Amino acid sequence: MSQEELKQRALKITEALYRTTDLFSDAEPLKWSLRNEALEILNMHPQNFVRFDGLIKNISLKLDLASSGTFISKTNFEVIKGAYNDLLDRAMSIKDNCQNLLDPPIAIAMRRASNILSDKKIEAVSDNNKAVSANMTDRREALISALKQKGSSSVGELAKMLDASISEKTVQRELGVLVASGDVKQEGERRWRRYFIG
């Protein structure tokens, strides 16, 4: 259904509501309230779906109230209420179709691919972090083990005892962490500094 067809359907429902509420007294506020909301629905753009939905739900409640408190046949109100609910369903269909036009298959596919790549990247980074963390823990355990075995040692001595691929700078950095955590003690200044287990 096109927007123009939806507008024509809304017009017919509004006409039916006007004919039904003609039987109300002009002093009855519900008469004017129903008519005002019917006109607002008639003029509402269906793509403003949240507002459209709210208006139809509101007018449905007022139609229930009108049907329970007047001498007019309830059937009239039930027919109008049903017509408004049908109008809402058709407006939703138009909204979904418009959204599909804005999101062609290629755009959807690209967005999905982007999400998948993003998820994989996050997993890869997480795995790398775990590997780095494990390496750091292994090095610190090796340093503590070497200090327990050899006793007081310098950075250079400890580096030679460990894997040759680990630089003295890395050993010094790991020792700094162990000193800060209280697992290792240090004495002396700069290049004469030695490390030991307290």
N, CA, C and O of each residue as an XYZ file, in Angstrom:
792
protein
N       0.850     -1.199      0.000
C       0.000      0.000      0.000
C       0.882      1.244      0.000
O       1.869      1.322      0.732
N       0.506      2.222     -0.841
C       1.265      3.465     -0.916
C       0.811      4.425      0.188
O      -0.218      4.215      0.831
N       1.601      5.479      0.390
C       1.238      6.486      1.392
C      -0.063      7.190      1.013
O      -0.855      7.554      1.882
N      -0.276      7.379     -0.287
C      -1.505      8.039     -0.736
C      -2.730      7.178     -0.426
O      -3.768      7.687     -0.002
N      -2.595      5.873     -0.644
C      -3.699      4.954     -0.331
C      -3.969      4.923      1.170
O      -5.116      4.835      1.609
N      -2.893      4.999      1.947
C      -3.044      5.035      3.403
C      -3.788      6.298      3.827
O      -4.637      6.261      4.718
N      -3.460      7.410      3.181
C      -4.119      8.691      3.485
C      -5.617      8.622      3.165
O      -6.441      9.134      3.923
N      -5.963      7.990      2.042
C      -7.376      7.849      1.661
C      -8.132      6.973      2.658
O      -9.286      7.241      2.990
N      -7.459      5.924      3.126
C      -8.093      5.050      4.124
C      -8.321      5.824      5.426
O      -9.374      5.701      6.051
N      -7.330      6.618      5.828
C      -7.464      7.428      7.046
C      -8.608      8.429      6.907
O      -9.325      8.697      7.871
N      -8.776      8.980      5.702
C      -9.857      9.935      5.447
C     -11.229      9.280      5.639
O     -12.128      9.873      6.235
N     -11.380      8.061      5.132
C     -12.659      7.355      5.271
C     -12.970      7.039      6.738
O     -14.118      7.132      7.173
N     -11.927      6.664      7.494
C     -12.140      6.379      8.923
C     -12.548      7.655      9.652
O     -13.426      7.635     10.515
N     -11.899      8.771      9.294
C     -12.224     10.060      9.920
C     -13.671     10.456      9.629
O     -14.378     10.947     10.509
N     -14.103     10.238      8.391
C     -15.499     10.546      8.030
C     -16.475      9.701      8.854
O     -17.502     10.198      9.317
N     -16.141      8.418      9.030
C     -17.007      7.530      9.820
C     -17.060      7.982     11.273
O     -18.119      7.950     11.902
N     -15.913      8.405     11.805
C     -15.878      8.872     13.195
C     -16.706     10.144     13.352
O     -17.424     10.305     14.339
N     -16.607     11.044     12.381
C     -17.395     12.281     12.441
C     -18.894     11.979     12.430
O     -19.661     12.575     13.186
N     -19.301     11.045     11.562
C     -20.732     10.708     11.495
C     -21.210     10.108     12.817
O     -22.316     10.399     13.273
N     -20.381      9.278     13.423
C     -20.765      8.639     14.689
C     -20.825      9.653     15.824
O     -21.748      9.627     16.637
N     -19.841     10.545     15.877
C     -19.809     11.527     16.970
C     -20.791     12.678     16.756
O     -20.974     13.499     17.655
N     -21.426     12.756     15.586
C     -22.489     13.752     15.373
C     -23.626     13.558     16.373
O     -24.339     14.503     16.709
N     -23.784     12.324     16.842
C     -24.863     12.014     17.779
C     -24.542     12.458     19.207
O     -25.414     12.449     20.076
N     -23.276     12.848     19.445
C     -22.894     13.349     20.768
C     -23.414     14.775     20.943
O     -23.608     15.507     19.973
N     -23.630     15.145     22.186
C     -23.946     16.543     22.495
C     -22.699     17.391     22.260
O     -21.577     16.933     22.478
N     -22.903     18.624     21.814
C     -21.761     19.523     21.630
C     -21.070     19.837     22.950
O     -19.917     20.269     22.968
N     -21.777     19.618     24.053
C     -21.202     19.877     25.376
C     -20.325     18.711     25.848
O     -19.665     18.811     26.883
N     -20.318     17.629     25.106
C     -19.527     16.453     25.489
C     -18.075     16.626     25.014
O     -17.820     16.637     23.810
N     -17.111     16.764     25.961
C     -15.699     16.985     25.579
C     -15.121     15.859     24.721
O     -14.255     16.090     23.877
N     -15.613     14.630     24.951
C     -15.082     13.482     24.224
C     -15.324     13.603     22.714
O     -14.536     13.110     21.906
N     -16.418     14.262     22.353
C     -16.739     14.463     20.935
C     -15.607     15.208     20.229
O     -15.145     14.798     19.164
N     -15.170     16.306     20.841
C     -14.151     17.155     20.222
C     -12.757     16.539     20.354
O     -11.904     16.705     19.483
N     -12.547     15.830     21.452
C     -11.256     15.163     21.651
C     -11.027     14.085     20.590
O      -9.943     13.985     20.016
N     -12.067     13.279     20.340
C     -11.974     12.235     19.313
C     -11.751     12.843     17.928
O     -10.935     12.352     17.148
N     -12.478     13.902     17.638
C     -12.357     14.532     16.318
C     -10.974     15.167     16.114
O     -10.391     15.077     15.034
N     -10.465     15.807     17.167
C      -9.137     16.432     17.068
C      -8.048     15.396     16.794
O      -7.156     15.606     15.971
N      -8.146     14.266     17.511
C      -7.132     13.228     17.310
C      -7.289     12.567     15.952
O      -6.299     12.194     15.324
N      -8.525     12.419     15.496
C      -8.757     11.849     14.162
C      -8.129     12.737     13.086
O      -7.534     12.240     12.131
N      -8.267     14.056     13.251
C      -7.671     14.990     12.285
C      -6.143     14.946     12.336
O      -5.469     15.050     11.311
N      -5.613     14.789     13.551
C      -4.152     14.722     13.685
C      -3.606     13.460     13.017
O      -2.561     13.491     12.367
N      -4.332     12.344     13.187
C      -3.934     11.096     12.522
C      -4.006     11.262     11.007
O      -3.128     10.794     10.282
N      -5.049     11.927     10.540
C      -5.233     12.148      9.101
C      -4.071     12.950      8.513
O      -3.640     12.695      7.389
N      -3.570     13.916      9.278
C      -2.496     14.785      8.791
C      -1.096     14.264      9.109
O      -0.101     14.838      8.664
N      -1.020     13.175      9.880
C       0.274     12.656     10.320
C       0.975     11.900      9.200
O       0.342     11.134      8.473
N       2.275     12.113      9.060
C       3.062     11.348      8.092
C       3.335      9.974      8.693
O       3.839      9.888      9.813
N       3.010      8.890      7.971
C       3.146      7.546      8.544
C       4.569      7.172      8.931
O       4.763      6.267      9.742
N       5.581      7.856      8.365
C       6.957      7.534      8.738
C       7.311      8.054     10.127
O       8.293      7.618     10.728
N       6.501      8.998     10.638
C       6.655      9.420     12.038
C       5.913      8.391     12.890
O       4.899      8.686     13.523
N       6.458      7.170     12.882
C       5.687      6.022     13.353
C       5.417      6.065     14.856
O       4.340      5.665     15.299
N       6.369      6.541     15.636
C       6.190      6.559     17.096
C       4.998      7.426     17.470
O       4.162      7.036     18.286
N       4.930      8.609     16.863
C       3.807      9.523     17.128
C       2.500      8.941     16.586
O       1.457      9.025     17.235
N       2.569      8.351     15.395
C       1.403      7.743     14.756
C       0.841      6.627     15.639
O      -0.366      6.540     15.863
N       1.736      5.786     16.130
C       1.350      4.674     17.010
C       0.702      5.198     18.293
O      -0.319      4.675     18.740
N       1.312      6.247     18.884
C       0.775      6.820     20.120
C      -0.617      7.397     19.940
O      -1.483      7.217     20.796
N      -0.839      8.095     18.822
C      -2.154      8.697     18.554
C      -3.239      7.632     18.391
O      -4.345      7.776     18.910
N      -2.909      6.564     17.666
C      -3.919      5.525     17.428
C      -4.240      4.765     18.717
O      -5.393      4.409     18.962
N      -3.229      4.522     19.529
C      -3.495      3.864     20.822
C      -4.360      4.757     21.709
O      -5.245      4.281     22.420
N      -4.089      6.045     21.654
C      -4.841      6.997     22.466
C      -6.298      7.094     22.008
O      -7.219      7.108     22.826
N      -6.491      7.160     20.690
C      -7.864      7.275     20.186
C      -8.634      5.978     20.427
O      -9.853      6.003     20.600
N      -7.926      4.843     20.440
C      -8.572      3.554     20.730
C      -9.120      3.529     22.154
O     -10.219      3.034     22.402
N      -8.334      4.071     23.088
C      -8.795      4.142     24.486
C     -10.031      5.030     24.608
O     -10.970      4.706     25.336
N     -10.022      6.146     23.893
C     -11.164      7.066     23.953
C     -12.403      6.465     23.291
O     -13.529      6.724     23.716
N     -12.190      5.664     22.254
C     -13.320      4.976     21.615
C     -13.932      3.950     22.567
O     -15.148      3.764     22.594
N     -13.072      3.281     23.353
C     -13.574      2.343     24.372
C     -14.423      3.087     25.397
O     -15.491      2.626     25.800
N     -13.921      4.249     25.808
C     -14.648      5.061     26.786
C     -15.985      5.526     26.211
O     -17.011      5.489     26.891
N     -15.961      5.959     24.967
C     -17.190      6.445     24.324
C     -18.218      5.326     24.178
O     -19.413      5.552     24.364
N     -17.758      4.123     23.848
C     -18.696      3.014     23.624
C     -19.356      2.546     24.915
O     -20.457      1.996     24.893
N     -18.676      2.767     26.042
C     -19.241      2.304     27.317
C     -20.144      3.347     27.973
O     -20.895      3.030     28.895
N     -20.069      4.594     27.497
C     -20.801      5.644     28.204
C     -21.860      6.348     27.394
O     -22.333      7.407     27.806
N     -22.260      5.800     26.245
C     -23.278      6.467     25.427
C     -24.357      5.479     25.014
O     -24.231      4.270     25.207
N     -25.432      6.034     24.434
C     -26.531      5.187     23.957
C     -26.266      4.687     22.536
O     -27.055      3.916     21.990
N     -25.163      5.125     21.942
C     -24.838      4.732     20.569
C     -24.342      3.288     20.559
O     -23.682      2.854     21.503
N     -24.648      2.552     19.516
C     -24.260      1.147     19.398
C     -22.747      0.973     19.530
O     -21.963      1.690     18.909
N     -22.364      0.007     20.352
C     -20.939     -0.271     20.535
C     -20.296     -0.739     19.238
O     -19.100     -0.544     19.019
N     -21.090     -1.351     18.390
C     -20.562     -1.876     17.123
C     -19.902     -0.789     16.297
O     -18.860     -1.010     15.681
N     -20.524      0.402     16.289
C     -19.958      1.519     15.524
C     -18.536      1.833     15.979
O     -17.636      2.022     15.161
N     -18.348      1.885     17.301
C     -17.032      2.211     17.848
C     -16.031      1.087     17.604
O     -14.859      1.338     17.327
N     -16.508     -0.165     17.711
C     -15.624     -1.311     17.487
C     -15.135     -1.354     16.044
O     -13.980     -1.688     15.780
N     -16.026     -1.014     15.113
C     -15.646     -0.982     13.695
C     -14.583      0.092     13.456
O     -13.591     -0.146     12.766
N     -14.801      1.275     14.035
C     -13.841      2.378     13.864
C     -12.498      2.028     14.507
O     -11.439      2.277     13.930
N     -12.554      1.448     15.710
C     -11.329      1.061     16.408
C     -10.553      0.023     15.596
O      -9.333      0.114     15.462
N     -11.276     -0.967     15.054
C     -10.634     -1.984     14.218
C      -9.997     -1.381     12.980
O      -8.921     -1.799     12.552
N     -10.679     -0.387     12.407
C     -10.151      0.275     11.210
C      -8.868      1.037     11.530
O      -7.941      1.068     10.720
N      -8.814      1.655     12.721
C      -7.598      2.376     13.119
C      -6.438      1.406     13.359
O      -5.302      1.695     12.984
N      -6.719      0.262     13.981
C      -5.664     -0.731     14.213
C      -5.125     -1.272     12.891
O      -3.926     -1.509     12.747
N      -6.024     -1.463     11.932
C      -5.607     -1.902     10.597
C      -4.745     -0.829      9.926
O      -3.768     -1.135      9.243
N      -5.128      0.430     10.136
C      -4.359      1.551      9.585
C      -2.938      1.557     10.156
O      -1.969      1.818      9.444
N      -2.838      1.265     11.452
C      -1.530      1.222     12.113
C      -0.658      0.113     11.517
O       0.529      0.321     11.268
N      -1.244     -1.053     11.293
C      -0.501     -2.171     10.687
C       0.013     -1.799      9.300
O       1.145     -2.117      8.937
N      -0.838     -1.122      8.531
C      -0.439     -0.735      7.171
C       0.651      0.342      7.201
O       1.541      0.362      6.351
N       0.567      1.234      8.191
C       1.605      2.265      8.336
C       2.942      1.619      8.685
O       3.991      2.050      8.205
N       2.900      0.585      9.523
C       4.122     -0.129      9.893
C       4.744     -0.794      8.660
O       5.964     -0.811      8.498
N       3.893     -1.333      7.806
C       4.374     -1.972      6.577
C       5.079     -0.962      5.674
O       6.121     -1.261      5.092
N       4.499      0.241      5.562
C       5.119      1.304      4.760
C       6.462      1.699      5.360
O       7.442      1.897      4.643
N       6.492      1.811      6.682
C       7.735      2.183      7.375
C       8.830      1.157      7.111
O       9.970      1.522      6.823
N       8.487     -0.136      7.209
C       9.467     -1.201      6.981
C       9.978     -1.183      5.547
O      11.167     -1.390      5.302
N       9.071     -0.933      4.594
C       9.474     -0.878      3.187
C      10.428      0.281      2.932
O      11.397      0.146      2.186
N      10.146      1.418      3.556
C      11.025      2.587      3.414
C      12.401      2.287      3.991
O      13.417      2.686      3.423
N      12.434      1.583      5.124
C      13.699      1.239      5.763
C      14.510      0.297      4.879
O      15.733      0.408      4.792
N      13.810     -0.635      4.223
C      14.496     -1.566      3.328
C      15.114     -0.841      2.134
O      16.176     -1.230      1.648
N      14.447      0.215      1.664
C      14.988      0.996      0.560
C      16.234      1.753      0.993
O      17.174      1.920      0.216
N      16.232      2.209      2.241
C      17.387      2.924      2.770
C      18.547      1.981      3.052
O      19.706      2.396      3.026
N      18.242      0.715      3.322
C      19.253     -0.291      3.622
C      19.257     -1.372      2.550
O      18.775     -2.474      2.808
N      19.783     -1.103      1.354
C      19.827     -2.124      0.312
C      20.702     -3.287      0.750
O      21.524     -3.131      1.654
N      20.541     -4.463      0.122
C      21.285     -5.653      0.539
C      22.785     -5.447      0.638
O      23.420     -5.969      1.554
N      23.372     -4.682     -0.303
C      24.819     -4.493     -0.274
C      25.259     -3.720      0.964
O      26.311     -3.999      1.539
N      24.434     -2.732      1.376
C      24.768     -1.959      2.579
C      24.677     -2.838      3.816
O      25.515     -2.754      4.713
N      23.646     -3.687      3.854
C      23.487     -4.601      4.986
C      24.669     -5.564      5.048
O      25.219     -5.821      6.119
N      25.057     -6.100      3.871
C      26.170     -7.051      3.814
C      27.468     -6.407      4.283
O      28.248     -7.024      5.008
N      27.697     -5.152      3.862
C      28.917     -4.451      4.268
C      28.943     -4.211      5.766
O      29.988     -4.331      6.406
N      27.767     -3.865      6.334
C      27.699     -3.626      7.767
C      27.965     -4.910      8.552
O      28.658     -4.906      9.569
N      27.390     -6.023      8.045
C      27.622     -7.306      8.713
C      29.097     -7.702      8.650
O      29.667     -8.182      9.629
N      29.705     -7.490      7.475
C      31.120     -7.822      7.312
C      31.976     -6.994      8.258
O      32.928     -7.501      8.852
N      31.633     -5.722      8.392
C      32.363     -4.838      9.297
C      32.268     -5.322     10.735
O      33.251     -5.295     11.475
N      31.064     -5.770     11.131
C      30.868     -6.277     12.490
C      31.681     -7.539     12.732
O      32.269     -7.715     13.798
N      31.710     -8.433     11.714
C      32.456     -9.687     11.851
C      33.944     -9.401     12.002
O      34.614     -9.974     12.861
N      34.464     -8.490     11.140
C      35.878     -8.136     11.215
C      36.218     -7.515     12.554
O      37.269     -7.793     13.132
N      35.321     -6.670     13.043
C      35.532     -6.018     14.336
C      35.606     -7.045     15.453
O      36.463     -6.954     16.332
N      34.694     -8.038     15.418
C      34.691     -9.090     16.437
C      35.986     -9.889     16.401
O      36.561    -10.209     17.441
N      36.451    -10.215     15.161
C      37.677    -11.003     15.031
C      38.878    -10.221     15.533
O      39.776    -10.774     16.168
N      38.882     -8.922     15.239
C      39.983     -8.074     15.679
C      40.050     -8.028     17.193
O      41.129     -8.099     17.783
N      38.884     -7.909     17.818
C      38.832     -7.875     19.283
C      39.342     -9.180     19.863
O      40.092     -9.183     20.839
N      38.928    -10.308     19.251
C      39.374    -11.609     19.740
C      40.875    -11.749     19.586
O      41.552    -12.262     20.477
N      41.410    -11.282     18.427
C      42.841    -11.397     18.176
C      43.633    -10.580     19.179
O      44.637    -11.048     19.717
N      43.184     -9.356     19.431
C      43.855     -8.501     20.410
C      43.823     -9.145     21.781
O      44.818     -9.130     22.507
N      42.677     -9.712     22.135
C      42.531    -10.368     23.427
C      43.496    -11.537     23.551
O      44.127    -11.714     24.593
N      43.617    -12.350     22.476
C      44.525    -13.496     22.492
C      45.969    -13.043     22.615
O      46.759    -13.653     23.335
N      46.316    -11.956     21.902
C      47.678    -11.428     21.988
C      47.995    -10.953     23.394
O      49.091    -11.181     23.904
N      47.027    -10.292     24.017
C      47.228     -9.813     25.386
C      47.475    -10.964     26.343
O      48.316    -10.878     27.238
N      46.718    -12.060     26.140
C      46.896    -13.237     26.993
C      48.300    -13.813     26.825
O      48.939    -14.215     27.798
N      48.778    -13.849     25.557
C      50.101    -14.404     25.281
C      51.191    -13.549     25.922
O      52.125    -14.073     26.529
N      51.063    -12.221     25.783
C      52.037    -11.303     26.386
C      52.049    -11.456     27.895
O      53.111    -11.512     28.516
N      50.850    -11.523     28.484
C      50.734    -11.676     29.937
C      51.392    -12.966     30.406
O      52.067    -12.989     31.436
N      51.191    -14.049     29.637
C      51.778    -15.343     30.005
C      53.298    -15.274     29.941
O      53.979    -15.811     30.814
N      53.846    -14.606     28.899
C      55.298    -14.474     28.761
C      55.901    -13.699     29.919
O      56.950    -14.066     30.447
N      55.222    -12.612     30.314
C      55.707    -11.796     31.422
C      55.729    -12.595     32.711
O      56.681    -12.506     33.486
N      54.679    -13.379     32.944
C      54.605    -14.201     34.158
C      55.719    -15.234     34.166
O      56.349    -15.460     35.199
N      55.970    -15.871     33.011
C      57.031    -16.885     32.907
C      58.394    -16.275     33.200
O      59.206    -16.880     33.899
N      58.652    -15.080     32.671
C      59.943    -14.423     32.894
C      60.152    -14.094     34.365
O      61.240    -14.282     34.910
N      59.101    -13.604     34.994
C      59.225    -13.243     36.415
C      59.461    -14.472     37.283
O      60.241    -14.434     38.234
N      58.781    -15.555     36.947
C      58.987    -16.798     37.700
C      60.411    -17.312     37.505
O      61.031    -17.832     38.432
N      60.920    -17.155     36.269
C      62.295    -17.597     35.979
C      63.306    -16.756     36.752
O      64.302    -17.278     37.254
N      63.044    -15.445     36.847
C      63.942    -14.558     37.596
C      63.962    -14.918     39.076
O      65.025    -14.977     39.693
N      62.793    -15.154     39.634
C      62.705    -15.531     41.056
C      63.429    -16.847     41.294
O      64.141    -16.998     42.286
N      63.245    -17.804     40.380
C      63.901    -19.107     40.502
C      65.421    -18.958     40.443
O      66.145    -19.598     41.204
N      65.905    -18.091     39.513
C      67.348    -17.874     39.369
C      67.931    -17.224     40.616
O      69.023    -17.582     41.057
N      67.204    -16.270     41.181
C      67.684    -15.595     42.393
C      67.716    -16.539     43.586
O      68.610    -16.446     44.428
N      66.759    -17.434     43.665
C      66.752    -18.416     44.756
C      67.929    -19.379     44.618
O      68.520    -19.817     45.604
N      68.248    -19.694     43.366
C      69.318    -20.654     43.100
C      70.701    -20.033     43.294
O      71.575    -20.631     43.921
N      70.893    -18.814     42.745
C      72.219    -18.187     42.731
C      72.440    -17.196     43.870
O      73.577    -16.923     44.256
N      71.347    -16.665     44.400
C      71.478    -15.636     45.412
C      71.601    -14.268     44.784
O      71.172    -14.069     43.647
N      72.176    -13.324     45.497
C      72.293    -11.943     45.037
C      72.962    -11.884     43.667
O      74.046    -12.432     43.465
N      72.278    -11.191     42.705
C      72.781    -11.157     41.328
C      72.527     -9.800     40.695
O      71.631     -9.059     41.098
N      73.350     -9.494     39.684
C      73.154     -8.261     38.917
C      72.229     -8.544     37.734
O      71.893     -9.692     37.440
N      71.830     -7.464     37.069
C      70.969     -7.617     35.893
C      71.673     -8.448     34.827
O      71.069     -9.341     34.233
N      72.951     -8.154     34.583
C      73.707     -8.873     33.559
C      73.815    -10.356     33.864
O      73.680    -11.191     32.969
N      74.056    -10.680     35.117
C      74.178    -12.094     35.502
C      72.856    -12.831     35.298
O      72.832    -13.967     34.826
N      71.782    -12.182     35.653
C      70.459    -12.811     35.499
C      70.101    -12.982     34.027
O      69.510    -13.991     33.644
N      70.460    -11.996     33.200
C      70.160    -12.076     31.767
C      70.867    -13.263     31.131
O      70.306    -13.931     30.262
N      72.114    -13.532     31.567
C      72.867    -14.669     31.030
C      72.257    -16.000     31.453
O      72.336    -16.989     30.725
N      71.655    -16.014     32.625
C      71.049    -17.249     33.128
C      69.734    -17.575     32.410
O      69.316    -18.731     32.343
N      69.102    -16.543     31.883
C      67.812    -16.731     31.208
C      68.018    -16.926     29.713
O      69.147    -17.015     29.231
N      66.928    -16.988     29.005
C      66.945    -17.134     27.546
C      67.751    -16.002     26.924
O      67.564    -14.836     27.272
N      68.649    -16.346     26.003
C      69.527    -15.349     25.387
C      68.753    -14.290     24.601
O      69.276    -13.208     24.335
N      67.497    -14.601     24.227
C      66.699    -13.649     23.439
C      66.140    -12.517     24.295
O      65.618    -11.538     23.763
N      66.246    -12.644     25.621
C      65.734    -11.608     26.524
C      66.856    -10.631     26.835
O      67.907    -11.029     27.337
N      66.640     -9.362     26.540
C      67.676     -8.346     26.742
C      67.792     -7.961     28.212
O      66.895     -8.211     29.018
N      68.939     -7.337     28.536
C      69.143     -6.866     29.912
C      68.089     -5.815     30.286
O      67.654     -5.726     31.434
N      67.696     -5.026     29.286
C      66.681     -3.991     29.542
C      65.358     -4.630     29.958
O      64.686     -4.143     30.867
N      64.984     -5.733     29.283
C      63.746     -6.435     29.631
C      63.850     -7.033     31.025
O      62.907     -6.967     31.813
N      65.017     -7.623     31.323
C      65.235     -8.209     32.655
C      65.117     -7.132     33.724
O      64.502     -7.346     34.768
N      65.715     -5.963     33.453
C      65.666     -4.863     34.416
C      64.228     -4.396     34.646
O      63.834     -4.096     35.773
N      63.455     -4.341     33.568
C      62.056     -3.922     33.688
C      61.253     -4.927     34.519
O      60.446     -4.539     35.365
N      61.480     -6.212     34.272
C      60.764     -7.245     35.027
C      61.174     -7.233     36.495
O      60.348     -7.445     37.383
N      62.447     -6.987     36.738
C      62.916     -6.906     38.126
C      62.281     -5.719     38.844
O      61.948     -5.797     40.027
N      62.117     -4.608     38.101
C      61.460     -3.435     38.684
C      60.047     -3.757     39.149
O      59.612     -3.290     40.202
N      59.320     -4.569     38.350
C      57.962     -4.983     38.715
C      58.000     -5.860     39.959
O      57.182     -5.705     40.866
N      58.966     -6.789     39.992
C      59.075     -7.708     41.137
C      59.469     -6.970     42.415
O      59.017     -7.317     43.506
N      60.320     -5.944     42.268
C      60.692     -5.129     43.432
C      59.478     -4.356     43.939
O      59.237     -4.280     45.144
N      58.716     -3.784     43.007
C      57.527     -3.011     43.376
C      56.487     -3.882     44.072
O      55.770     -3.416     44.957
N      56.407     -5.161     43.665
C      55.420     -6.065     44.276
C      55.919     -6.666     45.589
O      55.158     -7.309     46.312
N      57.221     -6.448     45.897
C      57.768     -6.972     47.152
C      58.304     -8.388     47.057
O      58.725     -8.960     48.062
N      58.293     -8.966     45.850
C      58.789    -10.339     45.683
C      60.313    -10.396     45.659
O      60.910    -11.421     45.986
N      60.934     -9.284     45.268
C      62.395     -9.229     45.157
C      62.894     -7.969     45.863
O      62.233     -6.930     45.849
N      64.070     -8.080     46.478
C      64.708     -6.919     47.128
C      65.866     -6.453     46.258
O      66.376     -7.206     45.428
N      66.277     -5.200     46.459
C      67.426     -4.678     45.717
C      68.334     -3.903     46.657
O      67.896     -3.376     47.680
N      69.645     -3.844     46.278
C      70.609     -3.056     47.054
C      71.633     -2.476     46.094
O      71.878     -3.037     45.026
N      72.231     -1.353     46.472
C      73.224     -0.721     45.623
C      72.596      0.282     44.673
O      71.375      0.414     44.588
N      73.468      0.986     43.960
C      73.041      2.038     43.043
C      73.357      1.672     41.595
O      74.423      1.136     41.294
N      72.430      1.963     40.724
C      72.568      1.850     39.277
C      73.270      0.562     38.839
O      72.762     -0.529     39.098
N      74.452      0.670     38.165
C      75.033     -0.541     37.584
C      75.629     -1.484     38.617
O      75.976     -2.621     38.296
N      75.749     -1.025     39.839
C      76.242     -1.916     40.903
C      75.087     -2.539     41.684
O      75.284     -3.284     42.644
N      73.885     -2.208     41.239
C      72.699     -2.704     41.954
C      72.594     -4.212     41.802
O      72.824     -4.778     40.733
N      72.233     -4.845     42.928
C      72.062     -6.292     42.922
C      70.681     -6.640     43.480
O      70.099     -5.889     44.261
N      70.186     -7.778     43.063
C      68.835     -8.209     43.434
C      68.908     -9.534     44.176
O      69.757    -10.380     43.893
N      68.006     -9.695     45.127
C      67.993    -10.931     45.912
C      66.596    -11.171     46.473
O      65.762    -10.266     46.500
N      66.354    -12.386     46.912
C      65.079    -12.730     47.545
C      65.195    -12.431     49.028
O      66.103    -12.920     49.700
N      64.256    -11.610     49.545
C      64.323    -11.201     50.942
C      63.923    -12.299     51.911
O      63.935    -12.086     53.124
